[in-house]
Amino acid sequence: MRLTESLIASFQEKAHVPPVPLAGMIRAAKNDAVDFAQFVIQDGYLDRDTAGELLAGQLNRTYVNLNKTLFQDEMVSMLTGEIAQRYRAIPLYQLGNAVTVAMVKPNDPQVITALENLLMKPISPVFCFQDEIDSAIKVNYQSAQHVDDLAMSFDLKVFRSGELSDAALAKLLDSKPLVELGDSIILLALKERASDIHIEPKRNEVVVRFRIDGGMVDRLFLPAEMALPLTSRYKISSGMDITERRKPQDGRLSFVLPMKVLDLRVSCLPVMHGEKVEMRILGSLYTSAILNLDKLDFSPEVLRPFKTALKYQHGILFVTGPTGSGKSTTLYAALNFINTRDINMVTIEDPFEY
């Protein structure tokens, strides 16, 4: 999509980018409207939704935020991950006879025809950024069966023959199969919108559990021999000491996706049959945390007294709720509300999340 003067003007009406940074973005974009929009988003002048709507308007299409839309598994599975990646498109859902498909180039007639032939249905194209599509493909084409297949591809005789030496373990930790297994578990958790991942070694198996909507769900059952290499893989990725197996440890893991880098808070503690690993996924795949009180969907009757309380010179404020309810987001948004240049602010956090 070409970057036109009218599109730049539309962005400026919303973003108000100062002249010098604006000129730099235009130069760096090299006449590509999508690249220009990404620069505006990255520098914080505009949110992704607004930028997407402006670009989609130029194409006479609709922009769809993949974090707020529905993925029908039966529609997603109508294309393989390889084909979705080739056409830079992913089916979302079916309304009537037409399948809504998120696309990087929603006006490309050749891609539209190819997708309609593959899906054997008419399609309704909508616009999405390429990094959104790439991340959605990587996550939504993950499955529990794929994780099981990866686990069973290991030569378990190596683990059954005796104690795995530290040298052999260190070599195994960087092996492609183990890295892919560890990543696939995280991707499956993202697909199912889990907030926590628990790796729990038992006598005869390793149980992988997800916390979804506040409740724990047994999701995967892996061979018991995978306990040491899998927990060690997560430990080393989180900056922990893999040789220390008798004391609890805490760390932080960065998980890289095309769209963004997700942070995971990781803790490890010794249990009867090895070490248990717990991971908390911080934030969301498709959107950044909203740290503005006015955009957190507070009712006016609650927001007004809440803002008044925040302006008091002293006192204590309790924010309570179940996992994933928005406690940290609310507190950080409250800090943003009172954080002005004329005050000195210090926070005590363990761990820091934003």
N, C-alpha and C positions, 0 to 999 in steps of 0.2 A: 504494500500500500504506500503510495507516494505521499510525502509530507508537503502539503500545500499551505499557502499563506492563510487561507480561510480556516484550515484545521489548527494552525498555530494560534490564530486569533481566538478560536473556540477554547483552546486549552488555556490561553492567557486570561480569558474571561472568568475561568474557574480557579486557576492556579496562582495568578499574579506573581510569576517568576521574575525576579529582578533582571534588568537588561543584560548584565555581564554573564551570569549563569545561563540565561536563555540562549545567548549567542553560542556559548560553548556546547550546549545540548544540540542545537541545530547543526552545528559543524560535525559533532561526533555521530549524529544519527545518519549522516550521509544520505539525506533525502528519504529515509525510511521512517514512516509514521509510527510504526509499532516500536522501533528502537527509541524514537523520541519519547514516546509515552512511557517506556520503561525507565528512561533517565529521569523524567518528571516524578515518577512514583518512587524511585530509589532515593531521590534527594528530598522526599517528604513534602513536596509541594501539592500533591494530589493523591487521593486514595485510589486503589486499583479499580473499584467499582465505577467511579466517575470517569476515569480514563478509559476503561473498557467501553462504557456507554458512548463516549465521544467517538471512539474509533468505529464502533459498530454502526453508529449513525451515518458515518461516511459510506458504509457499505449497504445501507438500508436493511440492516439485520439487527437482531437483538443480542446484547451481551448477557451471558449467563455466568454468574459467580458459582463455581463448582462446589464451594463450601455450603451453599444455600439451596442447592438443587437436589433432585432425586436421582439416584442411580438404580435402575432396575437390573438386577443381576442377569435376568434372562435376555435383556437387550444387550448388555455389555458382552455377554458370552457369544453373541451372534458373530462377532469378529474376533479373530485371534489377536494376541498382543502384537505380533509381528506386523499384521496387516494394519492395525490401528496406528502403529508407529510409522509405517510407510506412508499412510495418507494423512498423518497428523490429525487424527479424528477419533472420537470415542462416542458410541451411542449412549444416550442418557435414559430415555424413557419413551414409551409409546402413548400417544394421544390419538384416539380414533384409529385411523389406518396408517398414520404417518409416525415415523420414528424421529424424535428430536436428537440431532447429532451435533456435538460440540466440535468445532473445526477452527483451524488456524486461518484457512482461506475459504470462508463459507460461500464465496461466489465463484469458485473454480468449477466450471461445468464438467470437466473431465473427472474430477474427484467425485462430484455429486452423482454422476452417472455410474461410476464404478461402485460407489457405496450402495446405491439403489439396487444394482445387480446382485451385490453380495448379500444384502439384507433381504432382498426380494420384497421390498416395500418402498413406498415413497418416503423421502426424508425431508425433515424441516431443519435446515442448517442454522446454527447459532454461532456467534463469534466467541472465541476464547484465546487468551494469550498462549503462545507455544509452551512456555514453562509450566503453565497450568495443565495443559494437555499431557505433556510428558510426565508430570508428577502423577496425574490421574491414571495414566496407563500403567505406570510402574506399581501403583498401589492397587488398583482395581483388578488387575490381572493376576494378583497374588491369591493363593489358595492353600488351605490346610493340606490338601493332597500333595501339592508341590513341596511343602516343608517336609512331609513324611518321606517323599521320594528322595529328597536331599539327604535326610538322616540315614536312610537305608543304603545310600550309595557309598557310605564309609565302609572301610574294611574293619569290622568290629573285632576281628581276631587279634589285631594289634593291641586293643584295649583289654581283651580277655586274657591275654598271655601273661599278664602280671602288671605290676606297678608301672605306669607310664613315666619314664624318666623326664627330668626337667628339660634336658636337651631335646628329646623327642617332642615334648609338649611345645617348646618354644618354636620348633620348626613347623609344627602342625598349626599353630595359631595364625600364621600368615598364609596358610594354604587357601586357595580359592574356594574349595568346597565349604570349609568351615566359615569363612567370611560370608559366603552367600547364604549359608544356613542362618547365621546370626542376623543378617540383614532381613532375610525373608520373614523371620518371626516378628520383627519390628514392623515391616510392611503390612503383614496380616493384621496386626493390632491397629495400625492406622486405618486400614480398610474397614475394620469393624468398629471404628471410633472408640477404641478402648483408651482409658486414661492411665492404666497401670498394666505392667507385664510382670508376672511372677514366674521364675524358673525354680521349681521345687524338686530336688532329687529324692526319690523314694527307694525302697529296697530293690524293686524289680523294674523301675521305669523312671523317667524324668517327666514330671507333669508341668505343662506350660499353661498358666491361668491368666485370663484377662479380666480387668475390672471394667465392666460396661454398664453405664447408667447406674453406677454406685454398687453393683453387685458382682461378685466373683464368679467366673465361668471357667470350668475345665475345658481347655480348647485343643490341646495337643498332648499326645502321649508318645514320648520318644524312648529309644533304648536306654537302659540305665548306664551303659558304657559311655554315653554322650555327655554325662554330667560334668566331668572334669574339663574336657576340652571346651564345652559350650560356656560354662561359667567363667573359665579362664579367658575366653575370647572377650566376653563382656567386661571383665575386670581390667584387662590390659587396655581396652579401648577407652576405659573410664579413668585411666591414670592410677590404677591400684597396683599393689604389689602381688603378683600371682604366686609368689613363693610363700606368702603368709596366708595360711588356711585355718588358723585357730582364733583369729580375732576379727571382729566386725570392721568393715571398711566402708567409706563413702567416696563417691566420685561423680563425675559428670561426663556425659558422652554426647558428642555432636554427630547427628545423623544427616548426611548430605542428600538432598533431593534436588531435581532441576529447578524447582521454584524457590526453595529456601533451605536454610539449615535449621533443623529442629534440635532442641536441647532435651536431653533425658537426664534426670537425676537418678543416680544408681546407688544402691546400697547392697552390701554383701555380708552375710553372717553365717557362721558355721552351724550346721544341723547334723542330725544323726548319720545321714548317708552322704555327706559332702558339704556343699555350700549353697545356700539359697540366695538367689539374686532377685532383687525387686527394682523395677524401673518405673519412674513416673515420667510420662510424656508431658513436657511443658509447652503449652500453646497449641495452636491448631495448624494443620497442614496448609490450608489455603489462605488463611487470614492472619494478620497480626493482631495482637491484643488491642482492644479499644481502651485507651487510657484516658478517656474523657467522660466525666460523669454525665454530661448531657446526652451522651449517645449510648448509655447503658440500659435504656428502657425502664428507668425508674418512673413510677407514677409521680405526677407533680406534688401530690399530697405527702409523698415520702421524701422526694428530692429536696424540697424547700427546707424542712427542718434538719435534714441531714447536712446540707451546706451550712446552715446556721451553726450547728454543733461543731463543724470542722473549723470554724473561725474563732472558737473559744481559745483563750490564752492557755488554759490548762485543763486536764481531765483525762479520761480514758474511754476508748471506743472499742467495743467488741463486735467482730464480724464473724458470724458462725454459719455453718451449712455443711452439707455432705460433699464428698469428693466431686470436683468438677462443677460446683455450683457458682463459682466466680468470686470466691473470697479474696484471693490474691489480686485479681483484676480490679475489684472494688477498692481495695486498699491503695493500690498504685494509682488508680484514677483519683482517689481522694488526695493523695500526696501531690499529684499534678495540679489539682485545683488550688491548693494553698501554697504551692511552690512559686514564689515571686522573688524578684531580684533584691527586694529590701529585707529579706529574712535569711537566716542561716539555718539550713536543715540538715540533720544527721539521722540516718535510720540504722537500726540494728536488725540484721536479717540473717537467718540461717535455715536454708540456703537462700541466696538472692535468686530471683526468678526472671526479672525483666531488666 
